[in-house]
Amino acid sequence: MDADADTVVFEAPAHFRFYKSGRIERLNRPPILPAGVDEATGVTSKDVVLDADSGLSVRLYLPKLQEPSTKLPVLVYFHGGSFLIESADSSTYHNYVNALAAAAGVLAVSVDYRLAPEHPLPAAYDDSWAALQWAASAQDEWIREHGDTARLFLAGDSAGANIVHDMLMRATSNDGSPRVEGAGHVFFLEKPGCDNAKQLMDRVVAFIAGA
């Protein structure tokens, strides 16, 4: 047995530790919340597995409709967390996307992509692209009946905003891609504003990419 197996090789205080053995310890994880009906907003959510082998899934959010025939814009949301932590069903993002769907009047699709370092980049990008194509093709009953995929928007925060940028680049360079009408604020990975930040970002990029 390697005596150094439990040596910490990378750490983000209060978030995670990565050990020489390859084990990752995620710290202070927020509670996981089930899908269902939110009494405060009237939004109904459900989980859909897109790929049982990889574990890729999405959580859909449908606001309370005044008219059953109403067609809502579709918002595909990508959570943050440095590609390393968080999930679509964490209390952080479940509560946020639930409130967003209610306030904006959109049918939201929150993507639960695979995380690094167990699944280095581009796994998160590939999962997100598959989820975007799935949403745009209206394969789910909720999207078919209540979503308007001609008004399809992307949004995300932190790592999720970086994913939005990647999705837009793919959508403009692939034939038959989903038609994207808008995007949230984008964070450009590997383009920080000072030398110290760049050095730290380079380390993070190398880590999540498995380099």
ROKOL-602842 format. One record per atom (N, C-alpha, C, O): residue in three letters; z, x, y. Coordinates in steps of 0.001 Angstrom, whole numbers, plus 500000, padded with zeros to 6 digits. Atoms other than C-alpha are relative to their C-alpha. Layout:
ALAZXY
...
end
This chain:
MET500000500844498798
MET500000500000500000
MET500000500876501247
MET500751501848501326
ASP500100499236498764
ASP499057501295503461
ASP501260499782500827
ASP501566498662501236
ALA498757500104499233
ALA502286502061505294
ALA499739499573501434
ALA500631499067502114
ASP500340500352498619
ASP500459501489508561
ASP499352498623500115
ASP498866498253501184
ALA500695501290500000
ALA499105498063507581
ALA500523499052501063
ALA499775498232501595
ASP499408500891499009
ASP501515496337509946
ASP500019500604501397
ASP500733500124502278
THR500122499414498666
THR500631498573512875
THR499147499091500882
THR498057498679500487
VAL500751500832499061
VAL499524496523515882
VAL498920500856500656
VAL499217501876501278
VAL501109499235499429
VAL496088497723516966
VAL499447499353501264
VAL498747500006502038
PHE500476500700498801
PHE495364495108519644
PHE500940498836500254
PHE501288498101499330
GLU499069501086499691
GLU497649492689521464
GLU499720499412501372
GLU499472500130502341
ALA500008500725498736
ALA497407490057524156
ALA501355499317500092
ALA501569498295499440
PRO498629500517499960
PRO501048489393525078
PRO500054498488500176
PRO499369497911501020
ALA499776501454499986
ALA502166485805524436
ALA498844499218499392
ALA498902497991499310
HIS501147500703500563
HIS498804485023522836
HIS499734500373498539
HIS499684499494497679
PHE500270499602501382
PHE498096487090519704
PHE500259501485499807
PHE500305502256500766
ARG499929498596500414
ARG498595490364517833
ARG499028500185498841
ARG498927499328497963
PHE500922499682501084
PHE495991491984515594
PHE500484501278499334
PHE500734502280500004
TYR499426498882500749
TYR497181494341512844
TYR498918500817499295
TYR497800500350499076
LYS500925499085500668
LYS495539497305511125
LYS499476499405498702
LYS498335499666498322
SER500398500619501267
SER495429495299507877
SER498902498958500175
SER498295498525499195
GLY500968501054499732
GLY493106492798509565
GLY500651498654500268
GLY499977497693500640
ARG499276501251499769
ARG495779490136509877
ARG500144499748501494
ARG500401500668502271
ILE499786500379498613
ILE495965488235513151
ILE501186499053500065
ILE501329498161499228
GLU498843500866499773
GLU499141486619514424
GLU499817499330501359
GLU499897499983502399
ARG500169500754498757
ARG498544483893517006
ARG501364499475500440
ARG502081498847499662
LEU498667500282499484
LEU501584483351519212
LEU499996498770500905
LEU498999498459501556
ASN499821501133499078
ASN502894480299521062
ASN498851499004499922
ASN498343498550500947
ARG501121500925500170
ARG500220478044519597
ARG500409498598500442
ARG501492498131500088
PRO499668501365499582
PRO500114474606521219
PRO499941499048498813
PRO499276499346497821
PRO500031500969501103
PRO500704471550519009
PRO498582499495499734
PRO497753499412500640
ILE501266500615500388
ILE497765470097517095
ILE500175498488500056
ILE501128497951499489
LEU499906501444499842
LEU497124466452517986
LEU498905499306499201
LEU497770499781499173
PRO501004500733500769
PRO495345463909515769
PRO499080499201500911
PRO499436498871502043
ALA500902500899499285
ALA492340461908516886
ALA500531498576499878
ALA501341498278499000
GLY499551501392500044
GLY492860458223517601
GLY499812499333501346
GLY498993499771502154
VAL500086500740498739
VAL493341455763520450
VAL501095500477500942
VAL502270500505500576
ASP499032499591498990
ASP495015457023523611
ASP500384498771500820
ASP499550498205501525
GLU499558501227499344
GLU497087454164524993
GLU499936500100501517
GLU499701499099502194
ALA499983499842498545
ALA497245455605528500
ALA498615499838500620
ALA498484499256501696
THR501355500022499433
THR493479455928529020
THR499067499007499324
THR498044498629499895
GLY500888500871500756
GLY491999453637526379
GLY498877500733499304
GLY498007500105498700
VAL501036499194500653
VAL489843456505525106
VAL500285500082498501
VAL501423500296498083
THR499896499857501448
THR489183456557521364
THR499328501301499589
THR498233501612500059
SER500578498736500463
SER488578459879519620
SER499919500022498487
SER500660499320497798
LYS500136499821501451
LYS487448460899516148
LYS499442501379499723
LYS498786501976500577
ASP500505498699500425
ASP486649464089514238
ASP498805499824499075
ASP498780498922498237
VAL501185500007500853
VAL483282464775512620
VAL499752501421499511
VAL499625502343500317
VAL500297498692500587
VAL482668467686510232
VAL498486500179499958
VAL497775499347499393
LEU501435499730499980
LEU479232469204510799
LEU499569500932498881
LEU498442500836498397
ASP500309499046501064
ASP479372471987508199
ASP501276500280499221
ASP502158501000499690
ALA498790499846500811
ALA481949471848505420
ALA500204501445499564
ALA501343501882499400
ASP499886498612500459
ASP481188475426504334
ASP500610500901501073
ASP501491501709500781
SER499491499150498916
SER481846477040507712
SER501236499411500664
SER502010500129501297
GLY498880500663499348
GLY484384474482508884
GLY499673499496501392
GLY500560499012502095
LEU500395500461498674
LEU482408473621512015
LEU500212498493500128
LEU499778497718499275
SER499773501422499757
SER483514470291513455
SER499994499730501498
SER500032500654502312
VAL499910500420498604
VAL483550468329516695
VAL500983498844500089
VAL501224498138499110
ARG499173501181499733
ARG485918465812518227
ARG499300499196501086
ARG499030499708502172
LEU500685500876499066
LEU484238462864519947
LEU501008499137500745
LEU502030498728500193
TYR499143500824499146
TYR485794460906522819
TYR499158498886500617
TYR498193499157501331
LEU500726501157499487
LEU484587457392523676
LEU500913499205500926
LEU501911498647500470
PRO499170500783499078
PRO486006455749526826
PRO499921498508499683
PRO499013498051498988
LYS500008501451500160
LYS486875452070526865
LYS498819499428500761
LYS498647499714501946
LEU501224500531499406
LEU483652450162527552
LEU500207498572500482
LEU500788497743499782
GLN499960501370499493
GLN483415447090529745
GLN498934499149499329
GLN499139497959499089
GLU501103500667500690
GLU480110446185528081
GLU499629500818498769
GLU499385502019498886
PRO500312499264501236
PRO479380447113524428
PRO498662500724500034
PRO498471501716499332
SER501339499407499954
SER475775447935525325
SER499902501170500977
SER498836501767501128
THR500009498922499006
THR476768450510527955
THR499610501337499374
THR500116501712498317
LYS500407498663500426
LYS475065453894527571
LYS500598501024500968
LYS500359500971502174
LEU499298499018499186
LEU477138456821528805
LEU499328501367499948
LEU498695501708498949
PRO500427498600500094
PRO476169460377529728
PRO500776500695498884
PRO501913500330498585
VAL499364499242501080
VAL476961462823526928
VAL500406501366500547
VAL499575502105501075
LEU499485498710499553
LEU479163465805527789
LEU500440500807498789
LEU501346500395498064
VAL499589499100501081
VAL479383468655525272
VAL500921501050500617
VAL500527501783501524
TYR498985499126499412
TYR482555470640525968
TYR500384501114499033
TYR500573500883497839
PHE499635498824500786
PHE483417474149524758
PHE501322500552500533
PHE501409500951501694
HIS498675499584499556
HIS487089475138524886
HIS500070501501500271
HIS499241502275499793
GLY499754498596499718
GLY488410478433526215
GLY500966500615499007
GLY501324500008497998
GLY499063499303500874
GLY490732480986524665
GLY499531501368499566
GLY499959501866498525
SER500460498633500285
SER488916484351524737
SER499302500145498657
SER499230501247498113
PHE500641500028501320
PHE487064483373521534
PHE500997500259498872
PHE500598500395497716
LEU498986499573500965
LEU490365484126519765
LEU501056498944499714
LEU501629498924498625
ILE498934500989500145
ILE492749481215520285
ILE499500498637500460
ILE498386498509500966
GLU500257501383499608
GLU492828477456520954
GLU499024499321499039
GLU498410499967498190
SER500856500809500864
SER490871474657519284
SER499764498659500674
SER500439498313501643
ALA500306501303499417
ALA489372471266520025
ALA501137499011499822
ALA501278498077500611
ASP498918500948500268
ASP492411469529518535
ASP501364500479500484
ASP502377499848500182
SER498721499565499432
SER495100471538520329
SER500398499022501101
SER499546498348501680
SER499545500911498950
SER497245469577522763
SER499363500352501342
SER499092499468502155
THR500609499552498748
THR495762471661525586
THR498663499326500230
THR498424498748501290
TYR501367500485499823
TYR492187470575524999
TYR499814498547499610
TYR498962497864500178
HIS500099501427500310
HIS492677467207523344
HIS500382499174501225
HIS499663498247501597
ASN499555500760498832
ASN494620465949526357
ASN499032500148501170
ASN498768499187501894
TYR500912499768498884
TYR492214467537528821
TYR498687499237499828
TYR498259498528500739
VAL501297500647500201
VAL488964466268527289
VAL500165498483499943
VAL499282497747500385
ASN499714501430500010
ASN490530462853526686
ASN500041499459501436
ASN499427498437501740
ALA499906500417498601
ALA491394462590530392
ALA498659500135500714
ALA498312499304501554
LEU501311499778499394
LEU487993463990531379
LEU499036498879499642
LEU498311498386500506
ALA500882501083500434
ALA486131461380529326
ALA500318498710500739
ALA499415497975501139
ALA499589501220499313
ALA488156458599530932
ALA499632500035501478
ALA499105499060502014
ALA500227499899498561
ALA487838459857534508
ALA498515500057500357
ALA498090499471501352
ALA501419499812499699
ALA484147460808534354
ALA499120498911499406
ALA497960498771499794
GLY500810501027500645
GLY482998457919532176
GLY498894500590499155
GLY497738500174499241
VAL500983499341500860
VAL481274460146529649
VAL500444499924498546
VAL501633499804498251
LEU499716499837501419
LEU481037460303525879
LEU500076501500499762
LEU499065502198499839
ALA499792498556500102
ALA482508463737525251
ALA499968500472498557
ALA500474499805497654
VAL500066499342501302
VAL481805466029522307
VAL500661501361500159
VAL500090502261500774
SER499245498748499880
SER484416468797522037
SER499785500832498742
SER500098500387497638
VAL500439499181501135
VAL483231471649519808
VAL501134500896499501
VAL501757501618500280
ASP498971499155500619
ASP485649473335517397
ASP499308501146499264
ASP499174501120498041
TYR500743498869500553
TYR483781476612516864
TYR500947500994499323
TYR502155500976499558
ARG499199498991500698
ARG484962479478514648
ARG500475501082500973
ARG499811501399501960
LEU499363499020499128
LEU487244482089516177
LEU499894501417499452
LEU499838501628498240
ALA499856498584500345
ALA487256485890516197
ALA501499500294499879
ALA502298499527500416
PRO500847498984500638
PRO488322488268514760
PRO499560499642498587
PRO498757500359497990
GLU500429500372501352
GLU487977486422511445
GLU498494499749499951
GLU497833500036498953
HIS501433500301499903
HIS484517485334512579
HIS499480500590501312
HIS499439499894502326
PRO500439499340498767
PRO483160487863515114
PRO498788499305500615
PRO498044498597499935
LEU501225500461499361
LEU480546486924517660
LEU498795500591499291
LEU498839501756498897
PRO500335501234499284
PRO477929485519517490
PRO500389498697499288
PRO499764497668499544
ALA499641501219500729
ALA479678483003515172
ALA500283498837500946
ALA499810497724500715
ALA499674501084499063
ALA481056481000518120
ALA498747499463500681
ALA498616498255500879
TYR501252500428499383
TYR477629480927519775
TYR499158499187499017
TYR498617498140499371
ASP500817500694500999
ASP475865479903516573
ASP500569498621499680
ASP499821497650499562
ASP499368501296500244
ASP478394477143515870
ASP499739499046501163
ASP499421497874500959
SER500173500837498814
SER478095475859519419
SER498563499515500129
SER498320498375500524
TRP501413500396499958
TRP474302475839519257
TRP499721498907498974
TRP499009497946499264
ALA500176501031501030
ALA474404473861516010
ALA500610498678500452
ALA500031497615500230
ALA499339501215499524
ALA476844471389517573
ALA499216499354501137
ALA499127498128501205
LEU500804500536498907
LEU474689471009520691
LEU498765499289499468
LEU498436498190499914
GLN501176500637500587
GLN471600470281518627
GLN500371498708499288
GLN499638497722499355
TRP499524501207500675
TRP473586467790516558
TRP500250498882501005
TRP499835497744500787
ALA499708501015498989
ALA474805465980519672
ALA498719499463500630
ALA498582498258500836
ALA501241500408499348
ALA471350465926521259
ALA499128499139499101
ALA498330498338499589
SER500813500778500942
SER469811464446518105
SER500620498650499670
SER500044497875498907
ALA499342501305500158
ALA472263461501518186
ALA500152499591498541
ALA499831498463498168
GLN499810500315501415
GLN473094461694514496
GLN501233499134499751
GLN501325498462498723
ASP498788500798500170
ASP476482460046515013
ASP499816498605500590
ASP499104498421501576
GLU500124501397499572
GLU476826456282515411
GLU500445499805501444
GLU499803499076502200
TRP499525500151498623
TRP478842456583518615
TRP498951500466501000
TRP498706499805502009
ILE500996499465499068
ILE476186458717520261
ILE498753499128500007
ILE498174498889501066
ARG501177500875500061
ARG473342456493519042
ARG500218498723500795
ARG499336498297501541
GLU499761501310499401
GLU474971453291520280
GLU500484500066501447
GLU500214499161502236
HIS499368499978498679
HIS476803454453523395
HIS499665501229500839
HIS500118501335501979
GLY500332498792499260
GLY475356457813524434
GLY498568500004500498
GLY497669499486499835
ASP501331499813499432
ASP472387458582526652
ASP499709501498499992
ASP500119502222500900
THR500241498562500138
THR471147461977525477
THR498969500527500995
THR498741501735501065
ALA500850499542498900
ALA468638462065528348
ALA500860500494501156
ALA500373501166502066
ARG499029499511499015
ARG471756462705530439
ARG501060500792499237
ARG502187500334499048
LEU499128499161500809
LEU473303465520528439
LEU500464501195500830
LEU499655501960501354
PHE499411498953499165
PHE475662467903530209
PHE500847500942499151
PHE501356500560498098
LEU499148499009500652
LEU477501471061529178
LEU501102500429500960
LEU500883500532502167
ALA498896499481499194
ALA480888472256530400
ALA500924500799499105
ALA500959500597497891
GLY499039499206500751
GLY483520474759529360
GLY500811500847500949
GLY500458500998502119
ASP499169499126499183
ASP486246477033530624
ASP500194501321499272
ASP500265501364498044
SER499760498676500566
SER486767480759530109
SER498941500323498941
SER497750500326499253
ALA500980499722501054
ALA485132481629526765
ALA499011498854499863
ALA497834499068499574
GLY500878501165500097
GLY483750478105526739
GLY498920499991501060
GLY497798499556500798
ALA501011499907498954
ALA481983478669530051
ALA498959501056499652
ALA497775500897499948
ASN500947498988500468
ASN480450481821528601
ASN499063499418498942
ASN497875499739498903
ILE500826500665501007
ILE479240479714525678
ILE498964499104500673
ILE497819499039500226
VAL500950500831499264
VAL477648477295528158
VAL498805500836500454
VAL497654500420500320
HIS501084499114499557
HIS475657480189529588
HIS499078500350498841
HIS497856500316498984
ASP500807499662501168
ASP474513481216526107
ASP499166498805499551
ASP498004498963499176
MET500736501198500411
MET473531477630525283
MET498804499743500913
MET497725499383500443
LEU501092500224499065
LEU471437477333528425
LEU498883501013499806
LEU497705500672499918
MET501014498986500255
MET469670480603527687
MET499204499657498738
MET497984499820498704
ARG500697500394501229
ARG468867479397524175
ARG499120498777500243
ARG498001498691499738
ALA500732501246499776
ALA467777475988525421
ALA498715500216500784
ALA497770499437500655
THR501203499735499217
THR465247477518527797
THR499040500950499301
THR497951501215499809
SER500855499024500683
SER463826479960525255
SER499609499574498595
SER498992500346497861
ASN500335500487501336
ASN463457477812522129
ASN499206498711500088
ASN499589497785500804
ASP500793501221500035
ASP460757475241521450
ASP500795498892499328
ASP501524499132498365
GLY499317501131500598
GLY462090471794520691
GLY501482499973500269
GLY502224499290499562
SER498574499948499685
SER465453472549522286
SER500450498721500686
SER499631497987501239
PRO499494501165499276
PRO467722469834523660
PRO499702500122501487
PRO499674501222502040
ARG500209500017498554
ARG466998468811527223
ARG501363499961500677
ARG502118499005500501
VAL498685499875499383
VAL469989469924529284
VAL499889499686501487
VAL499086500291502197
GLU500078500448498615
GLU470612468210532625
GLU500996500692500918
GLU500793500701502132
GLY499022499377499120
GLY473650470101533889
GLY500963500872499234
GLY500992500841498004
ALA499021499123500638
ALA476387472634533205
ALA501205500166500898
ALA501120500001502114
GLY498797499714499221
GLY479914473415534271
GLY499955501421500545
GLY498943502108500401
HIS499914498647499442
HIS481038476635535996
HIS499959501036498883
HIS500649500899497873
VAL500209499000501042
VAL479985479692534021
VAL500738501296500325
VAL500681501779501456
PHE499369498679499883
PHE482052482874533465
PHE499125500996499255
PHE498859500811498068
PHE500910499051500613
PHE479812485879532788
PHE500772501139499348
PHE501304502012500033
LEU499326498951500741
LEU481315488053530065
LEU499300501331500254
LEU498075501391500366
GLU500474498640499765
GLU480937491809530643
GLU499506500229501427
GLU498811501213501678
LYS500386499781498613
LYS480398491370534402
LYS501203499817500940
LYS501115499055501903
PRO498843500089499106
PRO483871491781535972
PRO499757500780501282
PRO498796501542501390
GLY500267499466498679
GLY484264492888539562
GLY500573501360500335
GLY500257501878501406
CYS499445498685499680
CYS486215496182539381
CYS500019500866498743
CYS499890500363497627
ASP500087499069501123
ASP486311499298537197
ASP501074499743498951
ASP500779499737497756
ASN498927500244500969
ASN489703498583535609
ASN499751498729499203
ASN499970498691497992
ALA500299501255500687
ALA488696495021534810
ALA498849500196499024
ALA498846499628497931
LYS501140499758500879
LYS485421496272533359
LYS500433500728498733
LYS499966500404497641
GLN499527499267501176
GLN487221498720531054
GLN500737499076499037
GLN500540499151497824
LEU499282500947500847
LEU489527495976529787
LEU499030499024499355
LEU499153498722498168
MET500954500954500543
MET486637493547529371
MET499159500635498901
MET498842499982497907
ASP500765499312501036
ASP484665496148527409
ASP500792500072498697
ASP500223499922497616
ARG499154499960501201
ARG487611496488525001
ARG500049498631499334
ARG499955498523498111
VAL499938501357500550
VAL487871492720524594
VAL498681499634499328
VAL498670499068498235
VAL501317500313500560
VAL484127492367524020
VAL499805500698498660
VAL499336500090497698
ALA500144499248501253
ALA484152495101521367
ALA500855499390498900
ALA500453499360497737
PHE499086500573500988
PHE487102493433519649
PHE499464498698499432
PHE499414498533498213
ILE500436501308500494
ILE485728489896519444
ILE498638500071499321
ILE498275499185498547
ALA501298499833500650
ALA482311491198518411
ALA500107500791498701
ALA499108500987498008
GLY499802499266501245
GLY483826493179515534
GLY499442501397500031
GLY499151501976498984
ALA500593498661499876
ALA482518496475516895
ALA501042501079499734
ALA500728502268499793
end
